[in-house]
Amino acid sequence: MRGLWYAAGLIALALGIIGIALPVVPTVPFLLLAAAAFARSSPRLERRILNHPTYGPPVRAWRERGAISRLAKIWATAAMACGVGFSLFVGMPLWVVAAQAMICTAIAAFVVTRPEA
């Protein structure tokens, strides 16, 4: 199992690194997954994520208090709204846009109700 957790951590870490360069792909959620996987397989890599000067504080805030910074909440909510708006703009079927809007609304409600970091 340790090898599977390690592989899952590497995949999540790779996706998080991709998220640094691509604005549509989130970084911190993938780093949260990577840290959780590395906690079960490689404490050294888990510590590297937690001690990273830029990405460590949001990961630690989530772990300790389930907290998300106000700026992250704004960006996440705006990105979801833009995604739904873009789907509508490009002419996706209304049932797809409605389903997307409901899912994004539920996720946004969760994000906004988290404590602030």
C-alpha positions in Angstrom: 0.0 0.0 0.0 2.9 2.4 0.7 3.9 2.3 -2.9 0.4 3.1 -4.1 0.2 6.1 -1.7 3.6 7.2 -2.9 2.5 7.0 -6.6 -0.8 8.8 -5.7 1.3 11.5 -4.0 3.5 11.9 -7.0 0.6 12.2 -9.4 -1.1 14.8 -7.2 2.1 16.7 -6.8 2.6 16.7 -10.6 -0.9 18.0 -11.1 -0.2 20.7 -8.5 3.0 21.7 -10.3 1.0 21.9 -13.5 -1.5 24.1 -11.7 1.3 26.7 -11.0 1.7 27.3 -14.7 -1.9 26.8 -15.9 -4.4 29.3 -14.3 -7.4 26.9 -14.8 -5.9 24.0 -12.8 -5.9 24.5 -9.0 -2.6 24.1 -7.2 -3.4 23.9 -3.5 -6.1 21.1 -3.6 -3.6 18.9 -5.4 -0.9 19.7 -2.9 -3.4 18.8 -0.1 -3.9 15.4 -1.8 -0.2 15.0 -2.2 0.5 15.8 1.4 -2.1 13.4 2.6 -0.7 10.6 0.4 2.9 11.4 1.4 1.8 11.3 5.1 1.2 7.6 4.5 4.3 6.9 2.3 7.0 9.6 2.6 7.1 11.8 5.6 10.1 13.6 4.1 8.1 14.7 1.0 5.1 15.6 3.2 7.4 17.9 5.3 8.7 19.5 2.1 5.1 20.4 1.0 4.2 21.7 4.5 7.4 23.7 4.8 7.2 25.3 1.3 7.3 29.1 1.7 4.5 29.8 -0.7 2.3 26.7 -0.7 2.9 25.4 2.8 0.8 28.0 4.7 -2.5 27.2 2.8 -1.9 23.5 3.2 -1.2 23.8 6.9 -4.2 26.2 7.4 -6.5 23.6 5.8 -5.1 20.8 7.9 -5.2 22.6 11.1 -8.5 24.6 10.9 -10.1 23.7 7.5 -9.4 27.3 6.6 -9.3 29.0 3.2 -8.0 32.5 2.6 -10.4 35.2 1.5 -8.5 35.7 -1.7 -8.7 32.0 -2.5 -12.4 32.0 -1.8 -12.9 34.9 -4.2 -10.8 33.3 -7.0 -12.4 29.9 -6.6 -15.9 31.3 -6.7 -15.1 33.6 -9.6 -13.5 30.8 -11.6 -16.5 28.6 -11.1 -18.9 31.4 -12.2 -16.7 32.1 -15.3 -16.8 28.4 -16.1 -20.6 28.3 -16.0 -20.8 31.5 -18.0 -18.4 30.2 -20.6 -20.4 27.0 -21.0 -23.5 29.1 -21.6 -21.6 31.4 -24.0 -20.3 28.5 -26.2 -23.8 27.1 -26.4 -23.6 24.0 -24.2 -27.0 22.3 -23.8 -29.0 24.1 -21.0 -29.3 20.9 -19.0 -25.5 20.7 -18.9 -25.1 24.3 -17.9 -27.8 23.8 -15.2 -26.1 20.8 -13.8 -22.8 22.6 -13.8 -24.3 25.6 -12.1 -25.9 23.4 -9.4 -22.6 21.6 -8.7 -20.6 24.8 -8.7 -23.1 26.5 -6.4 -22.8 23.6 -3.9 -19.0 23.8 -4.0 -19.0 27.6 -3.8 -21.2 27.4 -0.7 -18.8 24.9 0.9 -15.8 27.1 0.1 -17.3 30.3 1.3 -18.5 28.9 4.6 -15.0 27.7 5.5 -13.1 29.7 8.2 -10.6 32.2 6.8 -6.9 31.6 7.1 
